[in-house]
Amino acid sequence: MADDTQARPFSGYQEWSQFLNKYYEIDDQIDTLWKEGKKEEVKKIRNILDELREEYIRRLPVLPLSRCPFCGSLFKFLFDPWGLEGFWWNNWGGGISHWDYSPKPCKHFILLLGALNLNGLPPKGGKGECRPGPEIPYVIARILNAHRSRVAVISSIPIHNGYTAYPIAYFTREWSVSVGSITAHWMYETINIGAYWTDKPEDVFDYELLPWVQKGKIKWIEPNDETCTISNNPKFPYANLPGRRKELIIREDKLRTVYIDEPIQMDEIWSYLKKK
């Protein structure tokens, strides 16, 4: 376990980047040591990497991502605003739940999903596979339609590397759903909300958002609004945004996409692996 002196938050991009470079330099030693048959050394290094991943999670900032449309509570969550190389984006958290280091949300919150737009920039991720969703905001109809009070709140966060993240937080007034039943967040592929259990790739993402806005099922926070205030502006800023309507799959400098409601084809997988 990382000690408390290592829990100081990253001061910014430079310190975050230096930390990850240190991690990957240590990680690069494993293949060589394994080939040399130094299994005990490999075990020691893996323990060090486990501690560094835990330290990384502890040092991430907790940022305001959304706001409850019912009680007005600010929704804050552990988040990596610097780049996809961070383990937040690929679930390499040393077995630590992001919820363990995030403030408890209000009773109306049920789920956090999201999208990530590369804004025309090249892909840049870490060694772990990152699946941040499509490039533009969406809703999952089955989640919204499961109860008349369910609402999605869309917001946006600029990432240091030039990308734009779109948190999509779901809230409800129903009594049958509790925060304790949540086992997923944005980067997870399986969603479990009480009796609702699904794999995200098997669900259909709806990008036509204006009909949902007209029904009152989507609320939003204006881009660059650091106060995360629910907007009263009649113009919805997240409609018809440019970007891929496919799920992004990023590893290092490689990008592939897949339709959310399509199974991944084996020829796509082989083609991807050959490029590595």
Wavefront OBJ file of the C-alpha trace (Angstrom):
o trace
v 0.000 0.000 0.000
v 1.213 3.535 -0.747
v 1.753 5.564 2.394
v -0.080 8.823 3.129
v 2.912 10.968 2.116
v 2.403 9.737 -1.435
v -1.252 10.812 -1.528
v -0.487 14.470 -2.332
v -2.420 15.400 -5.495
v -0.510 15.898 -8.738
v 0.407 19.564 -9.068
v -0.348 19.507 -12.773
v 0.464 17.957 -16.114
v 4.252 17.946 -15.705
v 4.245 16.053 -12.418
v 1.576 13.660 -13.722
v 3.633 12.998 -16.856
v 6.858 12.421 -14.902
v 5.070 9.947 -12.643
v 3.722 7.913 -15.572
v 7.101 7.958 -17.342
v 8.638 6.512 -14.175
v 5.956 3.832 -14.079
v 6.438 2.775 -17.701
v 10.246 2.739 -17.353
v 9.900 0.242 -14.509
v 7.261 -1.727 -16.407
v 9.609 -2.064 -19.402
v 12.029 -4.080 -17.259
v 9.619 -6.999 -16.848
v 10.020 -8.584 -20.295
v 13.822 -8.622 -20.067
v 13.861 -10.055 -16.550
v 11.290 -12.699 -17.483
v 13.354 -13.843 -20.467
v 16.379 -14.080 -18.176
v 14.408 -16.315 -15.833
v 14.533 -13.855 -12.927
v 11.070 -14.624 -11.631
v 11.656 -13.219 -8.150
v 12.789 -9.900 -9.619
v 9.693 -9.843 -11.820
v 7.522 -10.435 -8.763
v 9.188 -7.533 -6.904
v 8.710 -5.186 -9.843
v 5.060 -6.146 -10.200
v 4.541 -5.331 -6.526
v 6.161 -1.947 -7.091
v 3.894 -1.323 -10.082
v 0.825 -2.254 -8.019
v 1.834 0.351 -5.432
v 2.453 2.975 -8.110
v -0.971 2.375 -9.674
v -2.570 2.802 -6.274
v -0.565 5.978 -5.696
v -1.688 7.298 -9.075
v -5.348 6.803 -8.173
v -4.855 8.478 -4.798
v -3.224 11.510 -6.384
v -5.842 12.237 -9.035
v -8.001 15.324 -8.524
v -11.674 15.102 -7.620
v -13.465 17.381 -10.095
v -17.034 18.645 -10.480
v -18.457 16.750 -13.446
v -22.195 17.323 -13.210
v -25.098 18.514 -11.055
v -28.268 16.832 -9.894
v -31.322 18.348 -11.616
v -33.531 17.391 -8.635
v -31.727 18.549 -5.485
v -29.021 20.719 -7.053
v -26.129 18.797 -5.485
v -22.809 19.013 -7.260
v -21.590 15.650 -8.543
v -17.830 15.302 -8.027
v -15.759 12.366 -9.156
v -12.166 11.222 -9.343
v -10.925 12.170 -12.818
v -7.761 12.306 -14.927
v -7.857 15.567 -16.934
v -4.380 15.245 -18.470
v -4.404 12.346 -20.921
v -5.343 8.786 -21.800
v -1.955 7.465 -20.683
v -3.326 7.582 -17.153
v -4.763 4.387 -15.694
v -8.123 6.049 -14.979
v -8.857 5.715 -18.661
v -8.167 1.988 -18.878
v -9.112 0.725 -15.407
v -5.530 -0.061 -14.372
v -6.193 1.041 -10.839
v -4.511 -1.676 -8.830
v -7.911 -3.103 -7.906
v -9.016 0.197 -6.355
v -12.518 1.448 -7.031
v -12.736 5.033 -8.254
v -15.730 5.370 -5.953
v -13.483 4.804 -2.922
v -11.802 8.167 -3.567
v -14.789 10.155 -4.767
v -17.324 11.977 -2.572
v -20.592 10.167 -2.038
v -23.096 11.458 -4.609
v -26.623 12.537 -3.809
v -29.390 9.947 -3.522
v -30.642 10.725 -7.024
v -27.430 9.780 -8.860
v -27.349 6.354 -10.520
v -24.717 6.176 -13.253
v -21.835 7.947 -15.007
v -21.134 7.320 -18.692
v -19.422 9.517 -21.251
v -17.862 10.271 -24.621
v -14.474 11.592 -25.730
v -13.806 13.688 -28.822
v -10.252 13.692 -30.197
v -11.027 16.962 -32.011
v -9.114 15.805 -35.057
v -5.928 15.145 -33.086
v -3.984 11.864 -33.349
v -4.706 9.127 -30.801
v -2.416 9.002 -27.783
v -3.019 6.496 -25.010
v -1.202 4.221 -22.624
v -0.228 0.560 -22.840
v -3.637 -0.516 -21.588
v -6.638 -0.474 -23.909
v -8.821 2.605 -23.441
v -12.486 2.534 -24.468
v -13.799 6.045 -23.710
v -16.970 5.714 -25.769
v -17.791 7.451 -29.066
v -16.665 10.976 -29.914
v -20.031 12.655 -29.378
v -22.567 12.562 -26.518
v -25.345 9.976 -26.560
v -27.982 8.432 -24.318
v -29.022 4.830 -23.750
v -32.765 4.722 -24.294
v -33.363 1.655 -22.129
v -31.845 3.395 -19.114
v -33.825 6.609 -19.590
v -37.087 4.832 -20.329
v -36.843 2.484 -17.334
v -38.533 5.128 -15.134
v -40.377 8.340 -15.930
v -38.168 10.412 -13.603
v -34.815 9.404 -15.085
v -32.788 12.245 -16.584
v -29.348 12.444 -18.215
v -27.179 15.518 -17.631
v -24.515 16.210 -20.265
v -21.463 18.364 -19.586
v -17.993 18.837 -21.076
v -14.419 18.945 -19.775
v -11.344 19.981 -21.782
v -8.468 17.495 -21.526
v -4.905 18.843 -21.379
v -3.938 17.043 -24.602
v -6.613 18.867 -26.631
v -9.377 16.266 -26.427
v -12.832 17.030 -25.020
v -14.546 14.719 -22.538
v -18.343 14.609 -22.249
v -19.537 13.225 -18.896
v -23.103 11.909 -19.082
v -24.560 11.487 -15.604
v -27.922 9.813 -14.960
v -30.206 10.834 -12.100
v -33.605 9.589 -10.908
v -36.266 10.121 -8.231
v -37.241 6.462 -8.048
v -36.739 4.708 -4.727
v -35.787 1.287 -6.090
v -32.317 2.361 -7.237
v -29.491 3.174 -4.841
v -25.918 4.323 -5.307
v -24.764 1.175 -3.571
v -26.011 -0.923 -6.475
v -23.672 0.746 -8.958
v -20.760 -1.398 -10.102
v -19.656 0.572 -13.127
v -18.509 3.954 -14.315
v -17.586 5.593 -17.592
v -14.727 3.256 -18.564
v -16.415 0.000 -17.550
v -18.033 -2.198 -20.169
v -20.683 -3.712 -17.893
v -23.468 -1.621 -16.386
v -25.266 -2.817 -13.264
v -27.991 -0.641 -11.770
v -30.098 -2.737 -9.475
v -32.007 -5.111 -11.755
v -30.589 -3.502 -14.907
v -27.508 -5.345 -16.143
v -26.075 -5.003 -19.627
v -22.867 -4.880 -21.604
v -22.466 -1.419 -23.113
v -21.459 -2.721 -26.570
v -24.749 -4.636 -26.716
v -26.819 -1.520 -26.054
v -27.810 0.951 -28.763
v -26.472 4.456 -28.271
v -28.877 7.189 -29.380
v -27.078 10.244 -30.795
v -30.259 12.075 -31.795
v -30.502 14.103 -28.614
v -32.951 16.897 -29.434
v -36.071 14.677 -29.107
v -34.873 13.697 -25.615
v -34.300 17.365 -24.764
v -37.843 18.172 -25.868
v -39.166 15.403 -23.610
v -37.273 16.858 -20.662
v -35.129 13.703 -20.379
v -31.838 15.530 -21.045
v -30.512 18.472 -19.066
v -27.138 20.062 -19.694
v -24.306 22.212 -18.417
v -22.866 24.781 -20.790
v -19.370 24.066 -22.158
v -16.587 25.607 -20.038
v -18.944 26.270 -17.116
v -16.741 25.385 -14.149
v -19.664 25.938 -11.747
v -21.565 23.044 -13.350
v -24.850 24.921 -13.318
v -27.847 23.331 -15.033
v -28.467 25.559 -18.052
v -31.681 27.455 -18.756
v -30.448 28.420 -22.220
v -33.044 27.266 -24.785
v -30.254 26.441 -27.260
v -28.904 22.931 -26.656
v -25.117 23.044 -27.284
v -24.481 19.302 -27.706
v -26.670 18.567 -30.732
v -25.144 17.528 -34.061
v -21.543 17.759 -32.912
v -18.891 16.499 -35.352
v -17.225 13.205 -34.466
v -17.271 9.452 -34.851
v -20.487 7.688 -33.904
v -18.518 4.578 -33.058
v -16.816 3.471 -29.886
v -13.142 4.443 -29.809
v -10.585 1.840 -28.796
v -7.185 3.426 -28.180
v -3.871 1.869 -27.215
v -0.731 4.019 -27.414
v -0.833 5.669 -30.891
v -3.282 3.207 -32.427
v -7.009 3.758 -32.861
v -9.758 1.492 -34.039
v -13.504 1.929 -33.854
v -16.488 -0.367 -33.560
v -20.219 0.268 -33.709
v -21.649 -0.004 -30.209
v -24.359 -2.413 -31.340
v -22.087 -4.499 -33.579
v -19.912 -7.423 -32.467
v -16.198 -6.987 -33.131
v -15.219 -8.992 -36.223
v -12.189 -11.269 -36.064
v -10.659 -9.731 -39.213
v -10.741 -6.355 -37.453
v -8.916 -7.830 -34.476
v -6.212 -9.480 -36.615
v -5.753 -6.322 -38.647
v -5.328 -4.333 -35.430
v -2.809 -6.784 -33.949
v -0.706 -6.807 -37.121
v -0.238 -3.037 -36.804
v 1.180 -3.355 -33.284
l 1 2 3 4 5 6 7 8 9 10 11 12 13 14 15 16 17 18 19 20 21 22 23 24 25 26 27 28 29 30 31 32 33 34 35 36 37 38 39 40 41 42 43 44 45 46 47 48 49 50 51 52 53 54 55 56 57 58 59 60 61 62 63 64 65 66 67 68 69 70 71 72 73 74 75 76 77 78 79 80 81 82 83 84 85 86 87 88 89 90 91 92 93 94 95 96 97 98 99 100 101 102 103 104 105 106 107 108 109 110 111 112 113 114 115 116 117 118 119 120 121 122 123 124 125 126 127 128 129 130 131 132 133 134 135 136 137 138 139 140 141 142 143 144 145 146 147 148 149 150 151 152 153 154 155 156 157 158 159 160 161 162 163 164 165 166 167 168 169 170 171 172 173 174 175 176 177 178 179 180 181 182 183 184 185 186 187 188 189 190 191 192 193 194 195 196 197 198 199 200 201 202 203 204 205 206 207 208 209 210 211 212 213 214 215 216 217 218 219 220 221 222 223 224 225 226 227 228 229 230 231 232 233 234 235 236 237 238 239 240 241 242 243 244 245 246 247 248 249 250 251 252 253 254 255 256 257 258 259 260 261 262 263 264 265 266 267 268 269 270 271 272 273 274 275 276
